[in-house]
Amino acid sequence: MTAGAPTGSSPFVPVPLTPVAFLDRARLVHGDRPAVIDGPLRRSYEDFAGRCERLAGATLDLGLEPGDAVSVLAPNVSMALEATFGFPMAGVVFNALNSRLSAPELAWIVGHAGSKVLFVDHALVGVARAIEEQVPGLRVVVSQDAGVSGTTDCEYEALLANAAPHRVEITDEQSLLSLNYTSGTTGHPKGVMYSHRGANLNALAMAAQGGLDSDAVFLWTLPIFHCNGWCYPWAVTAVGGTHVMLRVLDPGAVWRHIRDDGVTHFNAAPTVLIGLVNHPDAAPAPRTVKVATGGAPPSPTLLTQMAELNIDVTHLYGLTETYGPSLICDWRSEWDGLPAGEQARIKARQGVGTLVTSSVRVVDGDGADVPADGETQGEIAIRGNNVMLGYYKDPDATAAASVEGPEGTWFRTGDVAVMHDHGYVEVRDRAKDVIISGGENIASIEVEQALASHPDVVECAVVAAPDDTWGEVPAAFVVLRPGVDITESDLVEHVKSRIARFKAPKSVTFGDLPKTATGKIQKFALRDQLWAGHDRRIN
């Protein structure tokens, strides 16, 4: 050993990682610059930081102590953004609620999280009162868009006005930062535990790989309640960018903000992008707008349409359990010379691990890596600093999602994928969405991509339907462009012209699709419709 070489931990470095630190830097460096735009309201980083510190003080004034839980029910408004900093400053665990769930569903989550206080936007106060009736001892605090609508006489603003700034020092970076609940498509949702360290590192990855800097103007189209906005509340703040709040997601409003407010970035599910390209106001953006999308693979057709509108789409992949995005379709410059269609097909891949995703594998049933041939299917497994601490109060579910492998324990995603060269992953299906017809596996996403390539198809979903002969067959649900005249047989033949004929849907149902609050199509609802009367979902 070289003389003087360190033999233990350095006295200079162990500063616990936390996303709260990003606001401190933004306040120092960008204090006079715009932090938040919410309708007519404009707040600098100095003002924003001060409000977050007073929210921390107000939280403790309510009787909460470090480690207690607090819930937030709000659309993408200033209060929801302040909560992502103010509550961690108080040392309390915050739980952002899906504003489109029913009151009984939300009451179960609030009760499971052990929240003692619910902060609610005025537009959702009726739901909050219904939750209050079902959760004994819950305190409800209402926010009324003070400074936006001109109303200042509200409990939230009064609490902040009377509170002293407060900060709790974060001493353990692996301590619990927030609880984020899964969709709960079967049974009760699971509470995913995020740490300060994981949120800090994933936010830095999003800032770096999302191309954010101090001139970024980020439009909040993605719900903040979804994986804490993919960690973008902290990522945008880390670089000193501007948050533009969007209470109601409307394609016309998005185009207006792009034109009038200089929007440079936003995140959205493919269904939102479909609404943008088909809106009457759709026109090439005055500057390149960077968009990250996830939730479902965007079709090559959609990617081509977005490029024509000067919107650069990057495909991401992730889950609630991975703080949002954990894979990114990292573009290689040598692909620039490929035909547009081939570029779009590559962009539809989920890609490689982000800067803080330690490793991504695609494994077979025995836990061995599948070959990187772009054909052999397996399950995605992930490990890294952006994997959850575990499921809250559910060690059995945590164990069930874990698999031992090289370098330790891996998180099993349940998603079926193939591995391409250079470590690029392409999702083929959710394990439960694979259609097994006559012994042949059919990936619903492949059928959906073929359907989506038809110029009159706006959106589609394919699930398994029971069949007496084949066991299961693909069934399609399709949204068409208004005013077009197209039949079921037209679409079936279109699919047969693009992929193996046996993969074509045996039925096509036209109409709206059920979706989650984040724009994901609820395939389970479509399966419920098709499998009604069956005591199991497998033939």
N, C-alpha and C positions, 0 to 999 in steps of 0.2 A: 504494500500500500504506500502511495506517495505521501511523504510527510506533509502534514497540514490538510490532507483530504478530509472532507466531512465524514463523520462516523454516525451521525444521527440526524434528526430533523433540524432544519435551519431555524434560527430565531427570527429570521426576517420574513419568511413566507407564509406561514399558515394563517392566512386571512380567509375565513369561511366565505365560500361563494354564495351569493344571493342575488336575485334579480333586482332587489330594492336598490342596490348600489348603482345601478344604471341611472336612476333618477338623480342621485347626488351629483354624478358627473354632468348630466344634462343641465342641471340647475347652474352649476359652476361655469360651464363652457357656453351654454346656449340660453342662459337665463332670460335674456331679453327677446328671444326669438319665439315664434308661435309654436305652442305645444298642442293645443286643442282647438279645433273649429267645430262648433256644434250649432248649426243654424246661424243666427246672428251673433252668437257668443264667440269671443276670441280670448284665449288665455295663453299667457307666456309660460315658459318653463318655470320661472320664479313663482308665478301664481299657482300653477299646477302642483308644484312640489309643496308649497305652503298648505294647500287644501288637503293633500294626501296626509301630511303630518298632523293636521287638525282632525282629519277623519280617524287617525290612529288614536288621538287623545279622546275623541268623542266615543270611540268604541269601548275604551276602558271606562269612560264615565258611565256607560250603560251597565257596568258591573261585570263585563267580560274580563277574563284573565288569560294570559298567554297559554296557548294550548286548547282553549275553547274553540268551538266552531261557530261560524256565522254564515248565513246564506244570503245570496243576492238574486233577485228576480227582476230582470230589466232587459230591454232591447239595447241596441248599441248606442247608448247615450253617455254623457260625461260621468255620471255617477258610477256606471259599470266599469269605466276605465279607471276612475279614482280608487275603486275597490281593489284593483289588482296590485296597487302599491300601498294603500292606506292600511289594509288589514294585515299584511305581512309586517308593516312597521309596528303594529301593535302586538305582534307575536301570536295573533289568533289564526286559526285555520279557516280559509274561506272556501265556500262552495257556491259556484256559479250555476244557477238552475236553468234548465231548458225551458224557455218561456212558452213553448207550444205544448207542453205536457198538460194533462188534466190536473185539477186540484188534488184528487186522491193520490195520483202518481207522485206529485211534488211533495205532498205531505209525508209519504213514505220515505222519500229521500231525505227530507229535512229531519225527520225523526231518526232515521238510521245514522245520519251524520252527527246527530246530537246537537244541532244548532239551537242556540238560545235566542238569537235575534235574526230577523229577516228584514233586509233592506229591500224595498220594492219601489219600482217606478209607478207613478200615479195611474198610468194606463192599465196596470195589472193589479190594482188594489183590490178589486173584487175577488180575484183568484187568491190573493194573499189572505183576505179575511176568511175564505173557505179553508185555507191551510191552517190558519190560526185556530179555527174551531176543532181541528183534528190533532193538533200538536199542543198538549197542555203546557202552559207557561211560556209560550213563544211570544216574544215582543216584536211588533211590526213597526218599522220606521219607513215613512213615505217620503219619496222625493218627487218634486213637482217641476222639474226643469227650470229651476231658478236661474235667472240671467238669460234664459232662452225665450220663455213666454212672458217674462216680465214679473212673474210671481216670485216673491221673496219670502212670503209668509208660509213656510212649510217646515215640517219637523226636521228634515235632513239638513237644511240650511241653518236652522236655528241651532242644531247640535254642533255644526262646524263653527258657527259664529261664537259660541260660548266655550268651545274647547281650546285648551292649550296644546301647542304642538308637542308631539310625543314620539319617541323612538325606543324600541326594544332592541338591544344588541343581539344579532344572530351569532350564536356561539357554536352551533352544530349545523353544518351545511346539509347534513342528511336528515335534518328534522323535517317534520311534515309542514309543507307550505299550503297545499290545497287538496280538496277532494273533488274529483270529477267523475260523474257517474256515466256508465255505459248506456247504450240505447235500451237494453233490457228487452230484446225481442222475444226472449223466452224467460218467464219468471221475473223476479225482481232484478233491477239493474244492480251492477256491482260498483262499489266505490273505489276508484283508482287513486292511489296515493302518490302525489308529486312531492319531491324534495326541493329545497332551495337550490341545491347544487344542479340537479337535473334541469330545472327551469332556467337557471343562469346559462348553462352550457348550450341548451337547445336554442335559446334566444340568440346567442352569439352565432350559432350555425345558421339560423334563419337570416340574420342581418348580413352575414358574409355571403351566403349563397343566394340570397334573394336580391342582392345588389342594392341594399339600403345604404344611404349616407345622409348627411345633415340637410341635404336639399330634397330628400324624399318627402312626398306628400301621399300618405297612406289612407285610402278610403276603406272604412269599416263595413264591407259587404259581408264578410264572414262573421257569424255570431261570436261575440266575445265569450259566451258561455261554452262554446265548443272547444274543448282542450285548452281553456284559457286563451282562446283566439290563436291557437297554434303557437303560443308564446310570443306573438307579435306585439302585444302591449309593451313588453319588455324590450323586444328587438328594435322597434321603431324609436323608443325612448333612448336606448343605448347609443344610437347614432345621432340623436337630437333632431329626428324628423318630425313631421307634423301629422297628428292624428285628425282625420276628418270623420266625424261621427255620422252615422246614417240610421236614423230611428226605424225607418221602413224600407225594406229592400224593394226598389222599383227600378226597372231597366232605364226608364226615362231619366230618373234622378241620377243614376250612375253616369249616363252620357252627359248630363248637365254638369256634374262635378268634374268630369274629365275635361270638359271644355272651359268651364269658368273658374275652377279652383286649382288647376294645374296638377291634377292627380297623376302620380307616376307609378303607383303600385296598388294592387288590391288582390285579395284571395277569394276564390269562389269555387263551388262545385260545378261540374260540367253543366248541370241543369240551369244554373244562373247564366253561364256563358251562352247557352242556347237561346235564352231569353234576350240577351244583348244583341246577338247577331240577327235576330228576327224582329227587332224593334224598329219602328219607323224612323227613329232618330239615329240609327246606326250609320256611321260614316267614319272614314279613317281618322284616328285620333291625331291631334296637332303635334303630339310628341309620342315617342314610343312608350307604351305603358306595359310594365312587367306584371304578369299575373301568374300566381301559383294556383294550381288546381289539384284536387284530390277527391276521394270518395268513390270514384269510378273512372275507368280509363276513358279519356276523351277520344272520340272517334277521329280518324284521320281527316274526315270531312270537316269536322268542327275546328280542328287545328288549322286547316288551310283557310277557313273563313276568318278566323281570328287574326291570322297573319295579314290578310288583306285589309283588315281594319287597323293595322299598325299596333296590334296587341301581341306581345311576345309571351307565349304560354309555356310555363315549365310544369311538368307533371311531377307531383309528389305522391308519396305513399306513407301512410302511417295509421295509427290507431290511438284511441284514448290512452291506451296503456303505454304508448311511446311519446307522450307529450305532443301529440300531433305528428308532423312529418318526421320520418326516420329514414326514408329513401328519397333520392332526388334524381331525375333524369339529367345527369350532368352532361351537357352538350360538348361534343368533341369537334374541333374546327375542321377536321378532315371530312366530316359529314356535310359540310356546307356545299360541296359540289355534287351531292346526290340529287336525283330528281325530287321534286317537291313531294310527291306521294310517298317515296321511300323515307324522306326526312320526317314526314308526319307519322309514319308507322313507328319509327324509332322514338319519336317524342311521346308516343303513347305508352312506352315502357315506363315502369315505375323507377327503374334506374339502380343506382348504387347507394350505399350508406352515406348519410350526411357526414359532415366533419366530425361530429361527436358520436356517431353510431360506430361502435368499435368493430362489429362484424355482422355480416348478413350471410345466412346460408339457406339453401333449399335442400331439404332432407327427405329421404324416403321413410317408409314405415319403420325401419330399423334404426333411424337416426343417422344414416350415412349420407354424405353429400351426393346429390345426383350429378351426372356429367353436365358440363356447360355446353350443351348441344342445342339449346333453344327448343327442345322437343320433350325431354323427359320431365315429367311433372313430379313435384314434391311439395312439402309444406315449408313456408317461410319461417325461419327462426332468427331471432335478433338478440344481441346483447350489447350493452353499452351504458353510458351515463344517462341516456335518454330513455331508459326503460324504467317503468314505475317501481316504487318501493314494494308494491304488492296490493292486494285487494283488502280494503278496510274491513276488519272484523270477519274475514273469510279466509283463513289459512288454507282450507281445503281447495278453494278455487285457485289460490295462488300456486299451490303445489300442482294442481291439474294443468296449469298453463306453463309449467316449467319442465325442461328436459335437460339432463346432464349431457355434456358434450365436450369438445375441445375447449380448453381454457376456462371451464366452469359451467355455470347454469345459464341456459338460454330460455328466452320467452317464445313460446309456441303461438303463432298468430292465428292459426286455423285457416290461413289463406293458401290456396293452391297456386303454384307458379312454376315457371321454368327458369333456368339460368342460362344467360348468353355469355359470350366471352367478355373479358375485362370486368367480370363481376356484375353485369347488368341483369337485373331481375325483371321478369314480366309476369304479372299476375294473370292467371287464367280463370280463376274462380274462387269464391268462398267454398270451402269444403262442402257445406250444406247445399250449395247451388249447382254442384255437378249433377248432370242428368245422365243416368245410366239406362240406356235404351237398347234392349236386346243384347246386353253384355258389352255394348260400346259406350265409352265415356264421351259425353258431349259437353264442352265448356260453354256455358250460357253466354259468356262475354264474346266468344267468337261469333256466335249467331247474332248477337246484338250489334257487333261491328258491321256485319254484312247487311243487316237491316238499316243501320244508320247511314250506310253509303248511298241509300236511295235518296234522291233530291227532295222528295216530298215527305220524308220521315223527319219529324222534329225531335222525337225522343222515343225510347223503347225500352222494354225489359222482357227477358225471357226466363221462364222458370219451368220446372218439371210438372207435367200433368199425368195423372194416372191413365194407364192404357191396358186393356185386357190382353192384348197380344204382345206388346213390347215391354210391358211393365211400366215404363215411363216414356213420355215423348215430350219434345220441346213445345211449349205454348208461348206465343208472343202477345204482348200488350203494347199498343202503338199509339202515339200522338202524331197526327198528320198536320201539315200546313193547312191553315184555313182555306176553304174553298176548293180544295183539290178533289178529284174524283178518281179514287183508286180502290181496288178490291183486294180481298184476302188472297186470291189466287195470283194477283199481280205481284204482291210482296213475296209470296212463297217462291214463285219462279225467279224473282230477283235474287233471293238468297241462294237458291240452287245453282244459279249461274256463277256464284262466287266461292262457295265452299262445297264440301261433300254433300250430296243430295240427301243423305240420311240425316244430316244435321238440321235440315230446314224445319221450321215450325209446322206442326200439324194443325194449328189453329191460330188465328189472329183476331184479337179483340181490340176495337178502336175506342179510345176515350182517354180521360185524364188518368194520371198515375198517382198512387198514394206515395207521399214523401215524408221524410223526417224534417225537423226544423233546419237542418243543415243542407237540405236539398238532395239527400240520398233517397233513391227509390226504395220503398219498403217491400222488398220481394216477399217477405214472410206474409204480408197481407194478401198478395196475389196468390201465394200457395194456399193460404187459408181458404180462399174462394174456390180454388180448383179441387182441393182435397176434402171439402166438407162432406161429412158422412163416413169418412175413412178413419179407422182407429189408429192408423200410423201413416207416415208420409213417405213410405218406401214400398214399391211394388216389386 
